Amino acid sequence: MSLPSNTWSVLRKKMTKVSVLFSVVVVLALLFVNGVLGRDRWHGFAKDGQVGIYELKKGNISLRLTNWGATIMSLLLPDKNGKLDDVVLGFDSVNDYKNDSAYFGSVVGRVANRIANAQFTLNGTSYKLIPNEGNNMLHGGPKGFSDVVWKVTRYQKGGHTPQIVFSYFSHNGEEGFPGDLQVSVTYTILSDNHLSISMKAKALNKATPVNLAQHTYWNLGGRNSGDILSEEVQIFASQITPCDSHLIPTGKIIPVKGTPYDFLEPHTIGSRINELPNGYDINYVLNNAQGTKLHRAAIVRDKKSGRVMELVTNQPGVQFYTSNMIKEIKGKGGFVYKKHAALCLETQKYPDSVHHPNFPSEILYPGKSYEHVMLFKFTIEL
């Protein structure tokens, strides 16, 4: 049976349109698979104001990050049997980080830790900050650096030196702090399973306090392995800065010898934690912290997995925190994080330094640069 010529003409036009549409769909799919489309959001440079997820990979180490809070989302490491596992707590979705009050994996600032009464005086001028923990300020205020979108200025996923650089411009008056501040954070995977974190800042027009910290929650047994009470810790610090009931330093510096805070020799976290009201949440005064030289801060061992983490820094203090305030938080894969699910080692200037002239100064003046280095060395012990 033959069709009229005008019917053939209509069919040919429809078939041509379908063919063109199919070709476009195929091309778009190929572009997306190869990362040409969608890379602004997920695999390449995020446009200003957009949030993306990025991966750095070298050998057996794989690091996922987001420019929301310059945050570490996951870190895959092998155990003594070669099994890979994620050793940091967090969430599967970036949106969950936007509602996070535990600072999972983020960079905190402009001033990490606490500022008493959310105020300070600098060069004769009093500054009133925005409190977010009672009358005090914690980790830069209700919208600190952990709750902003950072710009991606460099990104190399693999190769010899996988690296990503996040930058952020903090304007004068942000959360009450004086002066414009340009900030950057660089994550680099080095050889031999080393992770380098470099946090830099430059005061542009006014003196301001600056004390950045990286707030990753570590569990070397794996993110869903339970608590960290059996992990062995050594902290290279003979003194601490004791706090009051609101975790504000008293201004004293006291020895750890003979107290549950003594980790000069390695021992498990759980061996003396019950001697404290709630767990560890204290700033240690690191030994051999001179100028900008690198020095050991801590070593953590998980004997079951064989994973070992050594932390080296150029900062004078480290906050040792055992997730005392984590309560029933639904994390990656639906696993529920509980008290003592991880530990934090936040290298830093001492907390509330703006009120204690005997503490190392955290004031950054225009023309001067701030640089905070953390080097994590991951190894295996059989």
N, C-alpha and C positions, 0 to 999 in steps of 0.2 A: 504494500500500500504506500503510495507516495503522498507527501505532505505538500500543501500549497507553498509557493516560493516565499510569500510573506511570513508564513509560520517558521520556515527555516531561518529566515533573517532574524526573527525575534529570538529563536533558540540560540543562534550563534552569538548574539549580543549578550545574552544571559550567561552563556558558557564562558565567554571572554571575561566578564566581570568576576565570575566565580574563580577563574584561573588567576586573575590578577590579585584578587583578595587572598587566595590561598598562598600565593607567592609572597605577599606582604607579611602574612602571618608567620610563614617559615623564616623569613629574614629577621623579623622581630624576635622570634624565639631563639635563633642562633646568636643574635646580638646580646640578648639577655643572658644566655648560658655562658657566653664568653666574657661577660662583665662589662660590655660596652654600655648597655642600658642598665639602670638600677644602681650603677656604681656610686652615684652621688649619695645614695642612701646607705648602701651596705658594704661595698667592697673598694671604694676609692675615696676621693675627697668629698666630704660632705659640704654642701653649700652652706653659706652663713645662715645660722638659725636652724639648720636641719641636724637631726641626730642620726648617727650611723654606727655600725658595728664593724670592727676591724680585727684582722688576725695577723700575728707575727709568728713565723715558724722557722725553726732551724734544728735539724737533727731530731732528737727525741722530745724537744720542748715546743709547746704550742700555746700561745698567749692570745686571748680574745679580750678586746677592749671596746669601750664606747666613748664618744666625745661628750656624753652627758656626765659631767663631773670628772672627766679624764679618768674614767673608772676601769679597773681591772675586773673583768667579768668571769674569766676562768683561766686556769693554768694547768695544762696537762703535763704530768711527769711520770716516768716509769718507776716501778718499785723494783725490789731486788730480783723479782722473777720476770722483769720486763713488761709487766702489766701496766698500762697507762691508766691514770686516774686524775681527776680534777681535785686540786688541793686547796682551793679557795671557796669560801661561801659566797652566795649571791643568788641571782635570779636568772631565769631563762629569758625574760622579756625586758627590754629597756624601760618600758612603761612602769614596771614594778620598781625600778630604781628611782623613778620620779616621786614615788610615794614612800620611799625608804627613810626611816628615822634612825637606822643603825650605822649609816655611812659605809655600807658594804663596798669595799674596794676603791673608794673614791679618794680624790685629793681634797683635803680640807684646808680652808684659809678664808680670809686673809690671815687670820691668826688661829692656829690650831689650839686645841685644848681650851681651857677656861680663862675668862677675864672676870675678876670679881666685880660685882655690882654693875657690870656692863658699862664701865666708864674708865677713863684714864686721863692724865694730864701730861702734855708734851710741850716743852718750850713755853710754858706759861699759859697754854690754852687747854681748856677742859673739853673733852670729847665725850658725848653721850652716845653709846652704841645701842643696838637693838637686842634686848635680852631674849633668850630662847630656852633657858633652863632656870626657871625661877627668876631671881633677880640678876642672874649671871648670863654671860654670853658663852656659848659652846661652839667650837669649830667654825667661827666666822659669822654666826648669827643664823636667823631663820632662812636666809637665802645666801649661804656662803658659796664657796667655789665648788662644793659638791653638788649644788643644785642649779648649775648654769650650763649652757651649751658652749663648749670650747671649739675653737676653730682648728681644723687640721691643716698644718702648714707643711708637713712632710710625711710621706708614707711609702715605705718599702716593705712589702709583705715577706719576702724571702731573700735568697741570695746570701752573700758573705756576712752582711750585717743588717738583719731585719730591724726596722726602726720606725717609730711614729712620733711625731712632735705635735702636741696640742698647745695652743696659745689662747690667752684670755686677757682682755683689757678691762681692768677694774677701775671704775670712774671715781672721782672725788666725791666723798659723801656716801659711797656704797656701804650699807649696813652701819653707817656712822663714822667710818674710817676716813682720815684726811688724805688728800692727794690722789692723783692718778697713778696707777700701778700697772706695768706691763709684765705679764707672767707667762712662763712656758714650762711644760713638762715633757721630757723626752724618755720614752721607753725603748731600750735597745737590748736585743738578745746577742750576747757575745759567745765566743767559743766555750766549750766545756760546760755547757748548761749554766751559764752565768746570765743573770738579768740585771741590767743597769737601769736605775731611775735617777734622772737629774731634774731637779726643780729649780728654776731660776726666776728672779724678779728684779725689776728696776724701778725705783721711785722716780717719777718724771718731774714733779714740781713741788712736792711737800714731803717733809719727813713723816714716816708712818711706821707702825709696828708691822713686821712680817714674820710669820712662823708657819710655813707650810708643812703638811704631813701627809703620808700615804697610809690610808686606813684599811688595808686588806686584812681579812680574817683568814688565818691559816689553819688548816688541819692536814698535816702531812700523811695521815692515814687515809685520807680521801674525804671529800666534802660530805658524804653521808655515812661515815664510819662511826659516828657517835661522838662522845666527848674527847677532850684532849688531856684528861687528867693523867694518862699513862705516858704522855710524851715527856721526854727528858729535856730540860732547859739549862743552859749556862748563860749568865749575863755578866759581862765584864765591867762590873760597877761595884764599888765598895761603899757607896752612899746612895741615899734617896732624899727626895724632897717631900717630907710628910705633909698630909693634908688634914683639913677639918672635916666635919661631917658632910659638907657640901662639895667635897673634893677640890677645895681651893687650898693651894699651898700656904703653910703657915709662915714661910720665909726661912725656916730652919733647914739645915742640911745635916743629916745624921747618918751614922754608920749602920750597915745592914747586919754586921756580925752579931750572932746570937738571936736573930729575929727570923720569922718566916720569910722575910724578903731576901735572905742570903742565898743567891744563886752563883756565888763565885766558883763553887764546885758544882758540877752537873748533878741534878736530881730531878725526879719527876714532879710535875706540877701538883699532882694530887697528894704528895707525901706530907705537905704542911698547909695546904689550902684551908683546911678546916680550922686552923688557928686564927683565921681572919674572918671578919663578920660576913663578907659576901664574896670574897675572891680577890684576885690581884687587879689593881687599877692604880698604878703609881709610876711616877717619873724616877728613873734611875740616872744618877750622875755618873757618866761613863768615865772609866779610867783612861788615861793617856789621850784625852781629848784636848789637843793643843792646836789652836788656829784652825786652818782648813785641811790639816792632814787627815788621811783616812785611818781609822782605827776600828778594831773589832767591837761590835755591840753585843751580839748574842749568837749562840748556836742552839738549834733545836733538832732533836733526834726522835724519830718514830721507829722503834725497834721492830715492830711487827712488819712494816713495809720496807724497812731498811733506808727510808729516805732521810736525808740530813740537809738542813738549811743553815748556812752561815750568813750572818748579816754584818756588813762593813759599812761605815758611814763617816761623814766629816762633821756630824752634829754633836753637841755636848751631852745630850740626853736621849733617853728612849722610854716611851710609855709602854709598860707591860700590862696588857689587859686581857682578861680571861673570859670575855663574853658574859659577864655577870648579869647584864640587863637584857640578854636575849631570852625572849619568852614566846614559845610557840609561833615562830615565824615560818611561814610556808615558803620554801626556797626552791632550788632547781629540782626538776623532776617530781615536784610535789612533796619532797622530803621536808619534814618539820624540824627546824633548828631549835634547840633548847639551850638552857643555861650551860655554859662551858663547852659549847659546840666547837669553839675555835679559839685561837689566841691572836692578839695583835701585838706587833712590835713597831711602834710609831716613833722613829727617830725625829728629834725636834730640839728647839730651844726649850728652856724650862717653862712650865705653865705659869701664867699670870706674872710673867717677867716685868710687865709694865709697872707693877706695884712693889717690886723687890729689887732695889739697886745692887744687892749682893749677887743676883743672878746674872748670867751672861745677857747682854743687851740684845733685844730683838728689833731695835730701831734702825730703819734703813733710811739714809739721807739721799736727797737728789744727787745724781752723778755716781752713786755707789751701787754695786751689784750684790745681790743675794744669790748664793748657790748652795743647794742642798743635794748631796749625793748619797744614794743608797745602792749598794752592790750585794745582790743575793747570789750565793754560790750553792748550787744544788749538787749533791753527790749521793752515792749509794754505799751503805755498809752492809756486808753480808753477815 
